[in-house]
Amino acid sequence: MFSFLHTKQLLTSFLSLLAVVVLQAQSATRYSPEKVAALDNKLEEVSAVQYWPERKQLLMLNDGGHPAHLYVCNTQGDIQQTIVLEGIHNEDWEAMGQDATHFYVADVGNNQSGNRKNLAIYMVPKKLIVAGKKKIVIPASAIGKIGFSYADQTDYSAVTGNHTRFDCEAIVVHQQQVHLFSKNWAGSTSYHYTMPAKAGHYKATLVDSLHTGAFKITDAAYHAKGWLLLTAYSRQGAVQLIAIAQRGTAIRLTGNVQLFTLPPSIQTGQLESVCFETSNSGWLATEAFGKKGFQLPALLYRFQLPLR
């Protein structure tokens, strides 16, 4: 006879397999977002965007290796303010989130060797980003730091580039929690972790996962009216938005899925950033993209999805 534990394990495996089959069976809707503008060269490697509703502005940042600067832009993509984070190093900034009081800058990129031990998210007080000043320096003493590691990562041996399970380019801040969605180079599943959204050092706890096939998750956005939106692309240049319906107040990857296929990277650019403005509309940003002599600048897009 099967033990209760064995039966439970079989049921869990079956439900996980069912979730995979359901996602794979979803038919994707073709969708082309509205191109708004080419971004300033200072944002050529834009890797995160946030809509600031109180100011009706966008906040953007660059990928690793660039200065530790945030850029406040209007909704046409023009830079209006430069925010310098004093004493902070941009090792591999990949994402942003926000709550009522802070922007959260995620230095979470880990694709080079998969063994970073200094993963961090920086908490930048919104009240210090004063409107009207072209350049603002936020002192290091005012910036909170969330250091973390993944609870299920026990092996820190270096791997070759773009082969780790523990890369991340997507976060959401919701109900005093940071949600991280992995960019899994070693498989076809994105893993969802959580930890407290307050200064300290934590083990990010695995919550659930989503089978994404050939697609790698590059950003995430959440709207309280019931949607989690993930951006993704494949190594072959296909681009996708994954909209997951949310029930209740907890963020989960198990809701009903709507898939949207965007034009490929050679037309759209390298999609790295997403944020909501309303429950079905918002902004996308792509890094500058070049391939075989072809070059696209970094671009800002607006989307309005037929979510149902």
Secondary structure, DSSP 8 states (H G I E B T S, - for coil): ---HHHHHHHHHHHHHHHHHHHHHH--EEE---EEEEE--GGGTTEEEEEEETTTTEEEEEE-TTS-SEEEEE-TT--EEEEEEETT---SSEEEEEE-SSEEEEEE---TTTS--S--EEEEEEGGGS-TT-SEEEE-GGG-EEEEEEETT--------TT--S-EEEEEEEETTEEEEEEE-TTSSEEEEEEEESSSEEEEEEEEEEEE-TTEEEEEEEEETTTEEEEEEEETTS-EEEEEEE--SSS--S-S-EEEEEE--HHHH-EEEEEEESSSSEEEEEEE-EEETTEEE--EEEEEE----
